[in-house]
Amino acid sequence: MNNMHRYRMICTLSFGDIYGQIIVWLIVIFLSLASAMAMMGASRPIYALATVGLILVLSLPFLLFAFVTTLLNHIELKEVDPAAEPRSSSTPVATQRPAQA
């Protein structure tokens, strides 16, 4: 574990990587709400609420799994050459002045 300071963790995840997953999940939610409203019109409100609840409970683990695996696929460990990296000193960096008009 002494060599871990020679690596830098980089996350390359962007919104476009999970955009499709969000769209598919929203479609699933809207379809479940549409079916629930159809069952409400058929005078079966208990079945309608059970349908929406069941679809939410069953789809959330799949959504979480998709997000987590996508995130893990975009985490990289990159080796850093200590000689090429500037050494950080313990002195604080000079503060920036606000822009003046």
Contacts in CASP RR format, 6 or more apart in sequence:
PFRMAT RR
TARGET T0000
AUTHOR 0000-0000-0000
METHOD contacts of the structure
MODEL  1
MNNMHRYRMICTLSFGDIYGQIIVWLIVIFLSLASAMAMMGASRPIYALA
TVGLILVLSLPFLLFAFVTTLLNHIELKEVDPAAEPRSSSTPVATQRPAQ
A
6 79 0 8 1.000
6 80 0 8 1.000
6 82 0 8 1.000
7 77 0 8 1.000
7 78 0 8 1.000
7 79 0 8 1.000
7 80 0 8 1.000
8 77 0 8 1.000
8 78 0 8 1.000
8 80 0 8 1.000
9 75 0 8 1.000
9 76 0 8 1.000
9 77 0 8 1.000
9 78 0 8 1.000
10 75 0 8 1.000
10 76 0 8 1.000
10 77 0 8 1.000
10 78 0 8 1.000
11 71 0 8 1.000
11 74 0 8 1.000
11 75 0 8 1.000
11 76 0 8 1.000
12 74 0 8 1.000
12 75 0 8 1.000
12 76 0 8 1.000
13 70 0 8 1.000
13 71 0 8 1.000
13 74 0 8 1.000
13 75 0 8 1.000
17 70 0 8 1.000
17 74 0 8 1.000
18 66 0 8 1.000
18 67 0 8 1.000
18 70 0 8 1.000
21 63 0 8 1.000
21 66 0 8 1.000
21 67 0 8 1.000
21 70 0 8 1.000
25 59 0 8 1.000
25 63 0 8 1.000
28 55 0 8 1.000
28 59 0 8 1.000
29 55 0 8 1.000
29 56 0 8 1.000
29 59 0 8 1.000
32 51 0 8 1.000
32 52 0 8 1.000
32 53 0 8 1.000
32 55 0 8 1.000
32 56 0 8 1.000
33 52 0 8 1.000
35 48 0 8 1.000
35 51 0 8 1.000
36 48 0 8 1.000
36 49 0 8 1.000
36 51 0 8 1.000
36 52 0 8 1.000
37 48 0 8 1.000
39 45 0 8 1.000
39 47 0 8 1.000
39 48 0 8 1.000
39 51 0 8 1.000
40 48 0 8 1.000
END
